[in-house]
Amino acid sequence: MSMCALCAPILAALLSLAPVPAASASNGMEWALERWEGDGPARLDIGAPESTRAPPQLPRIPASRPWTLCAVYPHLKDSYWLAVNYGMVDEARALGLGLRVLMGKGYENLESQRAGVSDCIADTRTDALLVGTVSFAGLNDLLRPYAAQHPVLGLVNDIDASVVRSRVGVPWYQLGWQIGR
């Protein structure tokens, strides 16, 4: 998985929330996109030849305006979240988006993440919030009113669907299957 494998679908999901003129639908770059239904793995014929199992391609969609995003991660202490951050920064730059990144103090520190989310929400320049949460419902009271007026996307970690417009995650089942095969 490339460092930007998560970033492209995250930013594509965000950009798909706003209308995009048909003439600007693609600039030639495409990313593989896997779709999931509920908590189950994607419908994929494991017995099929690998060449026929390629996920559909998603064209890069230009930003409809210069969005300013605020991303809140659990931490930047390991290679996983560093890779997510690298890809997010790289894609935001390529798409001409503003990106502010805040990190919590780890999975055991919900209050730190709540402070970061509050900071993003209070910043009037923030057009959309991206949250890799440390708690399924621990941010609901902050996110619910904000999500009524702004896009909120859940990143990687599970989050209450009632407070986000979309979620972008990792296909854990398929990653495990790939390792096990």
Secondary structure, 3 states (H helix, E strand, C coil): CCCCCCHHHHHHHHHCCCCCCHHHCCCCCEEECCCCECCECCCCCCCCCHHHCCCCEEECCCCCCCCEEEEEECCCCCHHHHHHHHHHHHHHHHHCCEEEEEECCCCCCHHHHHHHHHHHHHCCCCCEEEECCCCCCCCHHHHHHHHCCCCEEEECCCCCHHHCCEEECCCHHHHHHHHHC
